[in-house]
Each structure stands twice: as structure tokens, then as C-alpha cells.
């Protein structure tokens, strides 16, 4: 708050009273009266050099760049080592990416949702998120964000027929419609490899939303990022026989020393060389 530490009508007592000139709380009959106020060294005063409320907290990112980032994060969620390195418990999951039937979208009860995750082998990831809940370090615990918890699986659905109410109370589980995919959910903290459970409708809709190498995207002006190089192993490419046979041999560099500048005032031979009478 802009008024933090300044919400009192304190004034300095001035000089001549053998106390510091810090502003002091007026009044009497209470411990607070006469106490120093406002200063960063005072109890209840403002902090030194507080962050300004007009600070630019958010940075706008281009739409195409955000779409590229989301497409890359979705691609990374299909790579098992990246998902495991993010900390997800997927050792019992049959495949990654995990695609399930559309019948899940009609679930209404959380107990049924937990049974589905247990059948898929995704319940250990939910248990991991549940056991990770702890009190936040720092002052955030006093600012309405007392607890922190790890992320569990992300459920991406095509149509909400009760699936949100069924899954939303499971710890660590987040839900998102495929039409409104959020980069903060697909790659929390900027770390790709979120464990995503797709419904069949949502998974088949990805091609129409983001396009593929054959069909165009429904997003205007968006083309999937494509690799510039077919072979990413640049060292192997350069050292191949086809490249080495076409390039010129390595040139031998000759070491050329810079000419040494001599001082004619100290070098007699150079002075005689510069003397026009001797040169004749």
C-alpha cells in the first residue's frame, strides 16, 4: 500500500527536548503516544526505499511468440524423460502422452475421478502433490498465500460435462479446456514437461487448432515451428566425407611481425638516413 507506515498524524517535537527529531505520535494515555513514526528505523514505520506501485510488473509478449512457446511446451509434454525430470511420478503410466476416452468428461464425483486416475497409474503423481504441501517460506505466508504445493497432472478436456467438478478437488490436479490452453499451466515456472492427461476430443482437436505439416492452423497467420536443419548433429555433418571433399584445405597462416618503429633521436643510423645532407 502507498500509505503503509504513514497512517498516523505524527510530527517532530523539534530541537531542545533532548530527543531525536524523528516524527512522534501525538496524544497521551497510551504507550503509542510519543513513539517514533514514519521512519524505516521506527516500529510501525515504512520500509526504506519501497517498491513503487507504478512499477511495470508485466511484460507484453507477441501473440505469435506465445503461440510458438505453447506449441513447444505441448511437444515437450510428450517426451517421457522431460516429464520425469520435471518431477512427475509416471512410472506406472502406460504411455506418454496419455489419451483417455471421452466418457471421463461426464464424471460427476471426485471418488470416481480418483478411481480413473488410479486405473491409469496417475494417482501416485496426485499423492506426491498432496504430500508436498507445506507452509511458504518468507512473508508470503502473511499475505494470503500461506501454503505452497507441487503441481500434479493437468487434465485437458474438449467439453465440460461435469469433469471440472469431478477433478478440481484433487490436490495438485488442474483442468483446462483445449480451446483455452494456458502456458502457465502447460509449463509452470517456465519448465516444460508437464504431465498432461488428454481426453480423446481434446487430443484430436490439436491438429485443427495448431495445424500440422500437412494442414493449416485455424489460428490466423500461425504456422507450426519447424526445424531449420534436418540433421541437428552439426559436428557429424561438418566432418562427413561429402562436406570434407568439397571444402578447401586448411590455409597455413603466416606470422607477420609488425615493423619496429625506431627513434631517430636515439638511433644514429636512422638519424643519418633521415639527414638530407648525408643522403646526397
N, C-alpha and C positions, 0 to 999 in steps of 0.2 A: 504494500500500500504506500501511496505517496506520503501519507500522513503518519506513517509508523514512527514512533518515538517522539512525535511532535504534538501529541494530543493533550497538552496542558498549557496553562497561561503563565508559564514561568518567566521571571525576569531576574536579571542580575541585581545583587544588593549594592553593586558598585564598590568603590575603594573605601578604606578607613574602618572596616569592621573585622579585620584580621582573618578574613576568609577569602577563598579564591573567587574570581569574578565570573564563575560559571552561572548560568541562569538557575534560579532556585524556585521550587514550587511554593506558591503563596498559601496563606491561611494558617490555621493553628488547630490544636486539639487532635492532631493525628501524627503518626510517625512520618507520613509522606511530606508534610509541610516542612520547608527548609531544606529538603533533599535536592541535590543537583539534578538537572534535567537537560534534555536535548543532546548533550554531548555524547560521543561514542564511548567515552570513558565512564559514563554515568549508568547506574542501574535504570532500566526502562527507557534509555535514550536510543537515538537512531544509530545504525551501524555506520562505520566510516566508508565513504565513497560507495553508496549503494548502487546496485544496477539500476539504470534509468528505465522508466516504464515505457519510453518511446524507442527502446532498442528494437532493432529489426530481428525478430525472433525466427521468422520463417523465410526461406529462400525459395523463390519460384523456379520450377524446373520445367523445361519444354515438354509439351504433350508427347511428341514423338520419342523423346528420350525416356520418358516414364513408361511408355508402351514397350520400348526395347528392353528396359530393365525388368518389366514384369514378364515378358516372354523369356528372358534369360533365367529368371528365378523359377519359372514353371518348368523349364527344361532341366534345371539343376535338381528339382524335386523328384525327377525320375531316375536319378543316379544314386544307387544304394550307398556307396561309400560316402557321398556328400551328406546324405540324410543321417547316416550313423555318426559321422564326425560332428554333426550339429548336436548330438546327444540324445537322439530319439531311440527308444527301445523297440526295434523292429526285427529282432532275431526270429520271432515266431510268425511274422507276416509272410504269407505265401509269395507275394510278388510286389514289386515297386515299379511303376505307380499302381496303387490299389484301386480297382474299379469294382463297384458293387451294384446290385440290382436296384431298379427304381422303386421297388416295394419299400425300401427304407424310408423314402420320403413321406410315407403315410403313417409312420410310427407316431404314437401319442404319449407313451410312457417312458420315463427315464430308465426304469428297470429293463424294459425291452431293448432300449438303446445300448445299455451296458452289456446285455447278452450278445447283441450283434458284434460289438467290439471284441468281446471275449472269443467268439467264434472265429473272428478274423485274425486273432492274435495281436490286436492293437491295444488290449486292455493294460498290458504292462507299461505302456507309454503314459496312459492316464494315471496309473498308480504312481509312476515316477514323478509326475507333475503334482499329484496330491501330497506326496511325502516331502516335496521341496519347499512347501510353503513356510516362510519364516518372516520375522519382523525386519523391516528395511533398516539398513544402517544409515545413520545421519538424521537430519532434521525433517526429512520427508515423512517420517513416522508421525510427526505432529501436524502434517498438512494434508490430511485426508487420503494419504496413500501409505498406510501403515504396513501393509504386507506385500511381499514380492513372491512370485511363483513362476516356475519354469513353464514353457509352452508345451502343450500336448499336441494331438493330431488336429488338423484343420479339415473340417467336413465341407466339401464343395457340392452343392445341390443345384438341380435345374429348376425345381418348383417346390415351394414350401407348402406341404400338405399336412404339417404337424411336426416335421423333422426338427425345426428350430426349438420348439418347446421340449421335445424329447431329449435332445443332446445338450442344451445350453447349461444345464445344472451339473454336468460332469466336470470335475476340476481340470483345468488346462485345455479343455476342448473348445474350439472356436468354430463358428459356422459362417459361410459366405456363399452368396449366390454367384453363379458362374458369370452372370452379366455384370456383376459389380465386384470383380476381384480387386483386392486391396494389396498393394505392395508391402505395406506394413505388416500384413498377416502372412503373406507368402514368403517374405524374407525378413523376419523380425530382427531388429538391430543391425540390418544390413548384411546378415549372414544367410546365404542361400542354403537350400537343402531342407526345407520344412516338410515334415511327413504329412502328406495330403491324401485323404480318402475321397475318391470321386464317386458320384452316382453316374449311372450309365448315360443319362441325358446330358449331364454337365460335361462329361468327357467327350461325347460326340459333338457337342456344340463348340468345342475349342477350335476346330478347323474352320468353321464359318466365322467365328469371332476374330481370330488372328491369322487365318489363311494358312496355306501350306506352300510347298514348292510348286504345286500344280494349280491350286485355286486361289483366288484373290481374297483379301480380308474384307469383312463388312465395315471395318473402320476406315474412314475416308483417308486416302493418302498413306496408309500404313502397309509396309512390306516387311515380312519377317527378316530379321538379321541373318545374313548368310555368310559362311566362311569365305574369306578372300583367297585362302590357299587350300588346295585340295589335300596337300601333304603338309602337316604342321611341323614335321621334324626338319627344321631348316638345316641343321648340320649334316644330316644324311643326304639332303637334297644337294647341297653345295659340293659334297665330297663324292657324289655319284660319278660314274665313268662318263655319262652323257654330258654333264656340265664341264667336267675337268678337261675333256677332249676338245671343247670349243673355246675355252678361255685362253688368254695369252699366258705364257710362262711368267713367273715372278721376276720383276725387274730388280737388278742389283743396284743398290743405292751407292753413289759415290760420295765420299765425305769431302766436302769442300770447306776449307778453312777461310774464315773472313780475313781480308787483308789487314795486316797490322799497321796501325797508324803511329808514325814516329814524330817526335817533337824536334823540329829543326833547330830550336834553341839549345837543345842538349846533344843532338846528333850532328857531329861535324860533317859527315859525308853528305847528309841530306841538305845541310846548310850550303855546302859548296855546290850542290846540284841545283839549288834554287837561286844561287848568286848569278845574276846575268853577266857580270864581268868575267867570271870564271868559265861560264858556259860558252862564251865566244872563243 
